[in-house]
């Protein structure tokens, strides 16, 4: 996520760190490079100008010149201003109203409103313990209503029936009555994609808003569309009282300009960010963590939360106790760790949140990518129970049998055993520190050279 911008920022900071003191020329050079990086990331020119003016003003302050590490102090200022630009803190949904709290999703065609509708429902059900209903008022796109019905059922969310023969106004009226009667906490309404220059469609969404009186009206932005989508959000805000934005497809956006621009241009916060296709790939937007990723510092806190959320705590505790009692970390345990990596989005997702440079991340990914995870699990599955518990007995003839059974080469077996030995040492080192979450907290802000792969 935001790889291109992160790479640019990392290069700029590397040069800034090298200065024993900052001269006006050093600051000018750094700001010029920042300007280029931001414009290449599709950040609006007005945002770039304002951002750099603030940086320059703070950089020329007397405190910078007196700092023992002026380069790092300037980097700290840039980080603080990035966070401020994106909204300082996450602004949660406002559900403080007589149920059902209505959330209306609107936006351009193809922004991902329907999938976001389901993701938001899953988030509210699992994180906020809300009774959620979904309804579609999109009678224009073929299959839109059916798509939301399928997503609702897949994620065990309630779906309120509608069909293309009804008007959008009748659909939301009936949906609102049903949601009240069935005592839902939240009603999420999906709407048809529309252009802000289409007067008829904009009149329709305004009519739906008047009927629903939603407590949250959220504009869904495809982050890869950049400034076009953000300008559309500003136009929608003139017609509808938007309460926030949801940024989608951020995992496919190497630039990151939308994340930096939308709050400044629209005056409305980004409340959620979508980083994948799965139903749980929607997270509250945290400016501090996004700034950290943009600056090449990773997002270890999010990774820790993901570990604690998606891994089996009971199994992790059993493993920690087992190792702390002096018992060996074996290949069965290693296989479980590999499967947990896959459940967290694979190696690329994990590396994206670790404070590693692009070169180091690329080096790690070369040795262990997502297809490699599948191969390693297949190799372990081809071993006997005795071999998994005591890998030292795996000799040449056993390797041949395992290789044949897993459809791999002898060198693949050797590579797995080497990686296992590294992981075994690491697990022993961190066994008394509370498992992977604590280990990652130790990594936060450092270079995780101990990564076992």
C-alpha positions as CSV (number, residue, x, y, z in Angstrom):
1,X,0.0,0.0,0.0
2,X,1.4,3.4,-1.0
3,X,4.7,1.8,-2.0
4,X,5.7,4.4,-4.6
5,X,5.2,7.4,-2.2
6,X,6.8,5.5,0.7
7,X,9.9,4.8,-1.5
8,X,10.2,8.5,-2.4
9,X,9.9,9.6,1.2
10,X,12.4,7.0,2.4
11,X,15.0,8.4,0.0
12,X,14.4,11.9,1.1
13,X,14.7,11.0,4.7
14,X,17.9,9.1,4.2
15,X,19.5,12.3,2.9
16,X,18.1,14.5,5.7
17,X,19.4,12.2,8.4
18,X,22.9,12.7,7.1
19,X,23.0,16.4,8.0
20,X,24.7,17.4,11.2
21,X,22.9,20.7,10.9
22,X,20.2,22.0,8.6
23,X,20.9,25.0,6.5
24,X,18.3,26.9,4.5
25,X,19.6,25.2,1.4
26,X,19.2,21.7,3.0
27,X,15.6,22.6,3.9
28,X,14.9,24.0,0.4
29,X,16.3,20.8,-1.2
30,X,14.3,18.5,1.0
31,X,11.1,20.5,0.4
32,X,11.6,20.5,-3.3
33,X,12.0,16.7,-3.3
34,X,8.9,16.5,-1.1
35,X,6.9,18.6,-3.5
36,X,7.9,16.3,-6.4
37,X,7.0,13.2,-4.4
38,X,3.6,14.6,-3.4
39,X,2.6,15.7,-6.9
40,X,3.7,12.4,-8.3
41,X,1.5,10.7,-5.7
42,X,-1.5,12.7,-7.2
43,X,-1.9,15.0,-4.2
44,X,-3.8,18.2,-5.1
45,X,-1.6,21.2,-5.8
46,X,-3.4,23.3,-3.2
47,X,-2.8,20.6,-0.6
48,X,0.9,20.4,-1.5
49,X,1.4,24.2,-1.2
50,X,-0.3,24.4,2.1
51,X,1.5,21.4,3.5
52,X,4.9,22.6,2.4
53,X,4.3,26.1,3.7
54,X,3.6,24.7,7.2
55,X,6.7,22.5,7.0
56,X,8.9,25.4,6.0
57,X,7.5,27.6,8.8
58,X,8.2,25.0,11.4
59,X,11.5,24.0,9.9
60,X,12.9,27.5,10.1
61,X,11.9,27.7,13.8
62,X,14.9,28.3,16.2
63,X,14.2,24.9,17.9
64,X,15.3,23.0,14.7
65,X,18.6,24.7,14.5
66,X,19.3,24.0,18.2
67,X,18.3,20.3,17.9
68,X,21.1,17.8,18.2
69,X,19.5,15.8,15.3
70,X,18.0,18.4,13.0
71,X,17.4,16.0,10.2
72,X,15.4,13.6,12.4
73,X,13.6,16.6,14.0
74,X,12.5,17.7,10.5
75,X,11.3,14.2,9.8
76,X,9.3,14.3,13.0
77,X,7.7,17.5,11.9
78,X,6.7,16.0,8.5
79,X,5.2,13.0,10.2
80,X,3.1,15.2,12.6
81,X,1.9,17.4,9.7
82,X,1.0,14.3,7.6
83,X,-1.1,13.0,10.5
84,X,-2.7,16.5,10.9
85,X,-3.4,16.6,7.1
86,X,-5.3,13.3,7.2
87,X,-7.4,14.2,10.3
88,X,-5.2,13.6,13.4
89,X,-7.4,10.8,14.8
90,X,-9.9,8.3,13.6
91,X,-13.5,9.6,13.7
92,X,-15.8,6.7,14.6
93,X,-19.3,6.3,13.2
94,X,-22.0,8.2,15.1
95,X,-24.7,5.7,16.0
96,X,-26.1,7.7,18.8
97,X,-29.8,7.9,17.7
98,X,-33.0,6.1,18.1
99,X,-32.6,2.7,16.3
100,X,-32.2,1.9,13.6
101,X,-29.2,4.1,13.0
102,X,-29.3,4.6,9.2
103,X,-26.1,4.6,7.2
104,X,-26.4,5.7,3.5
105,X,-23.5,4.8,1.2
106,X,-23.1,6.9,-2.0
107,X,-20.5,7.5,-4.6
108,X,-19.4,7.0,-8.2
109,X,-19.9,3.9,-10.3
110,X,-17.4,1.2,-9.6
111,X,-16.1,2.6,-6.3
112,X,-17.0,-0.6,-4.4
113,X,-20.1,0.5,-2.6
114,X,-21.8,-2.9,-2.5
115,X,-18.9,-4.8,-1.2
116,X,-18.2,-2.0,1.3
117,X,-21.8,-2.2,2.4
118,X,-21.2,-5.8,3.5
119,X,-17.8,-5.1,5.0
120,X,-19.2,-2.3,7.1
121,X,-22.0,-4.7,8.2
122,X,-19.5,-7.3,9.3
123,X,-17.4,-4.7,11.2
124,X,-20.5,-3.4,13.1
125,X,-21.7,-6.9,13.9
126,X,-18.3,-8.2,15.0
127,X,-16.7,-5.1,16.6
128,X,-19.7,-3.2,17.8
129,X,-22.0,-6.1,18.5
130,X,-24.8,-4.5,16.5
131,X,-27.8,-6.2,14.9
132,X,-27.3,-5.1,11.3
133,X,-29.6,-5.1,8.2
134,X,-28.5,-4.4,4.6
135,X,-30.7,-3.2,1.8
136,X,-30.0,-2.2,-1.8
137,X,-31.8,0.7,-3.6
138,X,-29.7,0.2,-6.8
139,X,-32.3,-0.7,-9.4
140,X,-30.0,0.4,-12.3
141,X,-27.0,-1.9,-12.3
142,X,-28.0,-5.5,-13.3
143,X,-27.5,-7.9,-10.5
144,X,-26.7,-5.2,-7.9
145,X,-29.5,-6.3,-5.5
146,X,-28.7,-9.9,-5.9
147,X,-25.0,-9.2,-5.2
148,X,-25.8,-7.6,-1.9
149,X,-28.2,-10.5,-1.0
150,X,-25.4,-13.0,-1.6
151,X,-22.8,-11.0,0.4
152,X,-25.3,-10.6,3.3
153,X,-26.0,-14.3,3.4
154,X,-22.3,-15.2,3.1
155,X,-21.5,-13.1,6.1
156,X,-24.7,-14.0,8.2
157,X,-26.1,-10.5,7.9
158,X,-29.8,-9.7,7.6
159,X,-30.9,-8.7,4.1
160,X,-34.1,-6.8,3.5
161,X,-35.7,-7.8,0.2
162,X,-36.0,-5.4,-2.7
163,X,-36.3,-5.8,-6.4
164,X,-35.7,-3.9,-9.6
165,X,-39.4,-3.3,-10.3
166,X,-39.7,-1.0,-7.3
167,X,-38.6,2.6,-7.2
168,X,-35.5,3.4,-5.0
169,X,-37.8,5.7,-2.9
170,X,-40.3,2.9,-2.2
171,X,-37.4,0.5,-1.4
172,X,-36.0,2.7,1.3
173,X,-39.4,3.6,2.7
174,X,-40.3,-0.1,3.1
175,X,-36.8,-1.0,4.3
176,X,-37.0,1.6,7.0
177,X,-40.4,0.4,8.2
178,X,-39.1,-3.2,8.3
179,X,-35.9,-2.3,10.2
180,X,-37.9,-0.5,12.9
181,X,-40.4,-3.3,13.2
182,X,-37.7,-6.0,13.5
183,X,-35.7,-3.9,16.0
184,X,-32.4,-3.6,14.0
185,X,-29.7,-1.5,15.6
186,X,-28.3,-0.4,12.2
187,X,-29.7,-0.2,8.6
188,X,-27.0,0.1,5.9
189,X,-28.4,1.4,2.6
190,X,-26.5,0.7,-0.7
191,X,-27.3,3.2,-3.5
192,X,-26.7,3.3,-7.2
193,X,-23.5,4.8,-8.5
194,X,-24.0,8.2,-10.1
195,X,-22.1,11.2,-11.5
196,X,-22.4,14.5,-9.7
197,X,-23.2,16.1,-13.1
198,X,-26.3,13.9,-13.6
199,X,-29.0,16.2,-12.2
200,X,-31.7,13.5,-12.3
201,X,-29.7,11.0,-10.3
202,X,-28.5,13.6,-7.9
203,X,-32.1,14.6,-7.3
204,X,-32.9,10.9,-6.6
205,X,-30.1,10.5,-3.9
206,X,-31.3,13.7,-2.3
207,X,-34.8,12.3,-2.2
208,X,-33.5,9.1,-0.6
209,X,-31.6,11.1,2.0
210,X,-34.8,13.0,2.9
211,X,-36.8,9.8,3.4
212,X,-34.1,8.0,5.4
213,X,-32.7,11.0,7.4
214,X,-29.5,9.0,7.9
215,X,-27.2,9.7,10.9
216,X,-24.2,8.8,8.6
217,X,-24.0,9.6,4.9
218,X,-20.7,8.2,3.6
219,X,-19.1,8.8,0.3
220,X,-17.2,5.7,-1.0
221,X,-14.0,6.7,-2.8
222,X,-11.9,4.4,-5.1
223,X,-8.4,5.4,-4.0
224,X,-7.0,4.6,-7.4
225,X,-9.2,7.2,-9.0
226,X,-7.3,9.9,-7.1
227,X,-8.4,13.6,-7.6
228,X,-11.4,12.8,-9.8
229,X,-13.1,10.9,-7.0
230,X,-12.1,13.4,-4.4
231,X,-13.5,16.3,-6.4
232,X,-16.7,14.3,-6.9
233,X,-16.9,13.9,-3.1
234,X,-16.7,17.6,-2.7
235,X,-19.5,18.1,-5.3
236,X,-21.7,15.5,-3.5
237,X,-21.1,17.3,-0.3
238,X,-22.8,20.4,-1.7
239,X,-26.0,18.4,-2.3
240,X,-25.9,16.0,0.6
241,X,-24.7,16.6,4.1
242,X,-21.9,14.0,4.0
243,X,-20.5,12.9,7.3
244,X,-17.4,11.1,6.1
245,X,-15.6,9.1,3.4
246,X,-14.6,5.5,3.0
247,X,-11.4,4.8,1.0
248,X,-11.5,1.6,-0.9
249,X,-8.9,-0.5,-2.9
250,X,-6.1,1.1,-0.9
251,X,-4.1,-2.1,-1.2
252,X,-3.8,-1.6,-4.9
253,X,-2.9,2.1,-4.7
254,X,0.9,2.7,-4.9
255,X,0.5,6.4,-4.8
256,X,-1.6,7.3,-1.8
257,X,-2.6,10.8,-3.0
258,X,-6.3,10.2,-2.1
259,X,-5.5,9.4,1.5
260,X,-3.6,12.7,1.9
261,X,-6.0,14.9,0.0
262,X,-9.6,13.9,0.8
263,X,-9.9,15.5,4.3
264,X,-8.4,18.8,3.1
265,X,-10.5,19.0,-0.1
266,X,-13.9,17.8,1.3
267,X,-13.6,18.9,4.9
268,X,-14.9,15.4,5.8
269,X,-12.9,12.7,7.5
270,X,-11.9,9.3,6.2
271,X,-13.7,6.9,8.6
272,X,-12.7,3.6,7.1
273,X,-10.2,2.2,4.7
274,X,-10.6,-1.0,2.6
275,X,-7.4,-3.0,2.0
276,X,-8.6,-6.2,0.3
277,X,-11.5,-8.2,-1.1
278,X,-12.4,-10.2,1.9
279,X,-15.3,-9.3,4.2
280,X,-13.0,-8.4,7.0
281,X,-10.7,-6.2,4.9
282,X,-12.2,-2.9,6.2
283,X,-10.6,-1.0,9.1
284,X,-11.1,2.3,10.9
285,X,-8.9,4.8,9.2
286,X,-6.1,5.8,11.6
287,X,-4.0,8.8,10.3
288,X,-1.0,8.0,12.6
289,X,-0.7,4.5,11.3
290,X,-1.2,5.5,7.6
291,X,1.4,8.2,8.0
292,X,3.8,5.7,9.5
293,X,3.4,3.4,6.5
294,X,3.8,6.3,4.0
295,X,7.1,7.3,5.8
296,X,8.4,3.7,5.5
297,X,8.0,3.0,9.2
298,X,5.5,0.2,8.9
299,X,2.4,-0.3,10.9
300,X,3.3,-2.8,13.6
301,X,0.3,-1.8,15.9
302,X,-2.1,-2.8,13.2
303,X,-0.2,-6.1,12.7
304,X,-0.3,-6.8,16.4
305,X,-4.1,-6.2,16.4
306,X,-4.4,-8.5,13.4
307,X,-2.4,-11.2,15.1
308,X,-4.6,-10.9,18.2
309,X,-7.8,-10.9,16.2
310,X,-7.1,-13.6,13.6
311,X,-4.9,-16.1,15.4
312,X,-6.0,-18.7,17.9
313,X,-5.3,-17.3,21.3
314,X,-5.8,-20.6,23.0
315,X,-3.3,-22.4,20.7
316,X,-0.8,-19.5,21.0
317,X,-0.9,-19.7,24.8
318,X,-0.4,-23.5,24.7
319,X,2.6,-23.1,22.5
320,X,4.1,-20.4,24.7
321,X,3.7,-22.6,27.8
322,X,5.1,-25.6,26.0
323,X,8.2,-23.7,24.9
324,X,8.7,-22.0,28.3
325,X,8.7,-25.5,29.9
326,X,11.7,-26.4,27.8
327,X,9.8,-28.5,25.2
328,X,10.9,-28.1,21.6
329,X,9.1,-26.1,19.0
330,X,8.4,-28.8,16.3
331,X,7.3,-28.9,12.7
332,X,3.6,-29.3,13.8
333,X,4.0,-26.0,15.6
334,X,5.8,-24.5,12.6
335,X,3.0,-25.6,10.3
336,X,0.5,-23.8,12.5
337,X,2.5,-20.6,12.4
338,X,2.6,-20.8,8.5
339,X,-1.2,-21.2,8.4
340,X,-1.7,-18.2,10.7
341,X,0.5,-16.1,8.3
342,X,-1.9,-17.1,5.5
343,X,-4.9,-16.2,7.6
344,X,-3.4,-12.7,8.0
345,X,-3.2,-12.1,4.3
346,X,0.0,-13.8,3.5
347,X,3.6,-12.6,3.6
348,X,3.1,-9.4,1.5
349,X,0.4,-8.2,3.9
350,X,2.7,-8.8,6.9
351,X,5.7,-7.2,5.3
352,X,3.6,-4.1,4.4
353,X,3.1,-3.5,8.1
354,X,6.7,-4.2,9.3
355,X,9.3,-1.4,9.5
356,X,11.5,-2.8,6.7
357,X,12.8,-1.1,3.7
358,X,11.6,-2.0,0.3
359,X,14.9,-3.8,-0.5
360,X,14.7,-5.9,2.6
361,X,11.1,-6.6,2.1
362,X,11.8,-7.8,-1.4
363,X,14.6,-10.0,-0.2
364,X,12.4,-11.6,2.4
365,X,9.6,-12.1,-0.2
366,X,12.1,-13.7,-2.6
367,X,12.8,-16.4,0.0
368,X,9.3,-16.9,1.3
369,X,6.3,-15.7,-0.7
370,X,2.6,-16.8,-0.5
371,X,3.0,-19.7,-2.9
372,X,6.0,-20.8,-0.9
373,X,3.8,-21.0,2.2
374,X,1.6,-23.5,0.5
375,X,4.6,-25.6,-0.6
376,X,6.0,-25.7,3.0
377,X,2.7,-26.8,4.4
378,X,2.5,-29.6,1.7
379,X,6.0,-30.8,2.7
380,X,5.2,-31.0,6.4
381,X,1.9,-32.8,5.6
382,X,4.0,-35.5,3.7
383,X,6.0,-36.2,6.9
384,X,5.2,-38.9,9.5
385,X,4.1,-37.8,12.9
386,X,7.5,-38.9,14.3
387,X,9.4,-36.7,11.7
388,X,7.3,-33.6,12.6
389,X,8.0,-34.0,16.3
390,X,11.7,-34.8,15.9
391,X,13.0,-33.3,12.6
392,X,16.6,-34.4,13.4
393,X,15.7,-37.9,12.3
394,X,15.0,-36.7,8.7
395,X,17.9,-38.2,6.7
396,X,18.6,-38.6,3.0
397,X,16.2,-41.5,2.4
398,X,13.4,-39.8,4.4
399,X,13.9,-36.6,2.4
400,X,13.4,-38.6,-0.9
401,X,10.2,-40.0,0.4
402,X,8.9,-36.6,1.6
403,X,10.0,-35.0,-1.7
404,X,8.0,-37.6,-3.7
405,X,5.0,-37.3,-1.5
406,X,4.8,-33.5,-1.7
407,X,5.8,-33.1,-5.3
408,X,8.9,-31.0,-4.4
409,X,12.6,-31.2,-4.6
410,X,15.2,-32.3,-2.0
411,X,16.5,-28.7,-1.9
412,X,13.0,-27.6,-0.9
413,X,13.1,-29.9,2.1
414,X,16.5,-28.6,3.1
415,X,15.3,-25.0,2.8
416,X,12.3,-25.7,5.0
417,X,14.5,-27.3,7.7
418,X,16.8,-24.3,7.6
419,X,13.9,-21.9,8.0
420,X,12.4,-24.1,10.7
421,X,15.7,-24.0,12.7
422,X,15.6,-20.1,12.5
423,X,12.0,-20.0,13.7
424,X,12.8,-22.5,16.5
425,X,15.6,-20.2,17.8
426,X,13.3,-17.2,17.6
427,X,10.4,-18.9,19.4
428,X,12.8,-19.9,22.2
429,X,14.1,-16.4,22.5
430,X,10.6,-14.9,22.8
431,X,8.8,-17.7,24.6
432,X,8.8,-15.8,27.9
433,X,7.6,-12.6,26.4
434,X,4.0,-13.4,25.7
435,X,4.2,-14.8,22.1
436,X,4.0,-13.1,18.7
437,X,2.2,-10.0,19.8
438,X,4.9,-9.1,22.4
439,X,7.6,-10.0,19.9
440,X,6.1,-7.6,17.4
441,X,5.9,-4.8,20.0
442,X,9.7,-5.3,20.4
443,X,10.1,-4.9,16.7
444,X,8.1,-1.7,16.6
445,X,10.3,1.2,15.6
446,X,13.3,-1.1,14.9
447,X,14.6,-3.2,12.1
448,X,13.3,-6.7,12.4
449,X,16.5,-8.4,11.2
450,X,15.5,-11.4,13.3
451,X,12.7,-12.2,10.9
452,X,13.1,-16.0,10.4
453,X,12.9,-16.0,6.6
